[in-house]
Amino acid sequence: MSRKRVYVAYTGGTIGMCPTADGYAPAPGYLAEVMAAEQRLHAPVMPAFTIHEYAPLLDSADMTPAHWLAIARDIEAHYDDYDGFVVLHGTDTMAYTASALPFIMQGLAKPVIVTGAQIPLCEVRSDGRANLITALQLAADYPIPEVCLYFRDILLRGCRSTKIDADGLQAFGSPNYPPLGTAGVEIGIDWVRVLPPPPADARLAVHELAPPRVAALRLFPGISAEILRNVLQAPLQGLVLQSYGRGNGPSQDPELLSALREATDRGVVVVATSQCVSGTINLRDYVPGSALADAGVISGYDMTDEAALAKLCYLLSCGLAPAELRKRLRTSLRGELTRPRKRRRRRGRTLP
C-alpha cells in the first residue's frame, strides 16, 4: 500500500524554535532540518509529509483572525492532495485557532490536528517529539472529520479546548467535554463522540471573516457601568462577558444593567461564559443571572471563552438577521456546546 500523505502547516511557536544567546527564537528552515534528522519521523509506519513553513513565522501571541483565515485557506488549497493535516502552532493562542478553524471550514471530511510543544523539538526532553509523531499518525490513519487539538497523549475537540497550564506538559484540557481519544500503548478514538462526516458530495468551503469587532470582558467585584459602557461603544458588535458561576453578575447596579440593555437594544450581541473552569451557564437559575438575561445577554452554556469569541467572529461575518444570529449562537454548530435539558417544575419543585 502507498504511504498516506500529510500536509504540515508550520505557523511558528516553541516546537520549531532554536537556542540563541537571547533565548529560544524561531529561525526559518530550522524545524525542517530537525525533522529531517529525526529518524522516527521517517519510519515505515509513518506517513509521508510535506512541511509548509509560514513567512514570517509567528509567535502565537501575534495571531489574529486574519491568520485563522490564512491557515484555513492553506488547508483548502491542498485539501485534495493529502489525507490529513497537521497545524504546528504556538501554545499561547492554540486553543483560539483550534476553536476558530471548525467554524470557518465547512464540509471538512479529513482530520486537521493542531499541536505544538512546551519545549522545543531540538531539546532532548522536548514534548514536541511525541506530540508531532502522534499528530502525524492521527492525521494519516484516523478519519476524524474534525479540527482537533492533540497534546500530551490527549486528543480534544478543537472548539472544546483551552490552555490550562503555562508550565506543565499537559498544557491543554477540555473541562466540559470528554477527550475524543487518548494515546497510550495504542491510540484509542471514542468514535461515538466524534462528529459525523459531511455528505459524500460535500466540498470543503472556507468562510470569509469580516474584520472582527468583538471583545471579551471579565466581571469583577466593583466593575463600574462606565467601564462597561466604554467597552460596549461602537464599532463593537459582540462581547464575551465572563460572568460569575452559572451566569451571575451584578443585579443591584441599575446603571450597569442599563449599559448592557442599551447595547443589546442597538444590536450588540453579548454572550455570557463562566469564569469557572468547568460547568455551564444558565442565566435563569439565579436572580443575578436573570438580571443579565433581562438586559439582553445570551447564555453561552458550556462554551469556552475561546470558542465563544471565535463563534462570534464567525456568525457576525455571516450577515444574519439579529434574531437568527442569536439563535445560532445558542445552538451547537460544531460540537462546541451542550445545552442543558429543560427542567420541569411540579408543585414548587424543580425536577430533572
Secondary structure, 3 states (H helix, E strand, C coil): CCCCEEEEEECCCHHHEEEECCEEEECCCHHHHHHHHCHHHHCCCCCEEEEEECCCCCCHHHCCHHHHHHHHHHHHHCHHHCCEEEEECCCCCHHHHHHHHHHHEECCCCCEEEECCCCCCCCCCCCHHHHHHHHHHHHHHCCCCCEEEEECCEEEEHHHCEECCCCCCCCEECCCCCCCEEECCCEEECCCCCCCCCCCCCCCEECCCCCCCEEEEECCCCCCHHHHHHHCCCCCCEEEEEEECCCECCCCCHHHHHHHHHHHHCCCEEEEEECCCCCCCCCCCCHHHHHHHHCCCEECCCCCHHHHHHHHHHHHCCCCCHHHHHHHHCCCCCCCCCCCCCCEEECCEEEC
